[in-house]
């Protein structure tokens, strides 16, 4: 799959796990290990944990979707990123992640602002670009709504008001990921705290996102309308 795709949701998606562990077929595992070792030497933040490889998805006819996944090692995903003159090694890994459009209401006109962050130079994808906060990989066995709350706490030190609402499933062809997008209402007086993944946060109007903007944020911009 090479193009972007968005499936709007009216109900939470169902994640269906397949037993076993996904190993990319037809891939030189020695070359994967060589590239992985080089990545770890350049960035100690890399960790070969488990992630969920998307095997396929299907609509259920009621505004929802089933996403079929299998556990996979992170290294197979990490080596797919091109690095300078070193082209990425496409292992066919397309992980499942979560993203949030975190909103707060401000002013007497109850204007809506959304939280965006500029990615730091230490991240694998979209360094130096602005995107919606939060986002991250879905851990095996974790509910997507719970995962997006965890990402918000870890990345920005923020709490939610009410439960996140799944509004879309999209494919990001730049980062090779499927993302379950949630709408998040922030607690009153929310003030984000910087960590290592972002070097700046801003609350902005949904139609005034800062530049340069990550491609996935452009995909998500049409999902920012108040619901």
Order of alpha helices (4+ residues) and beta strands (2+ residues): beta-beta-alpha-beta-beta-alpha-beta-beta-beta-beta-alpha-beta-beta-beta-alpha
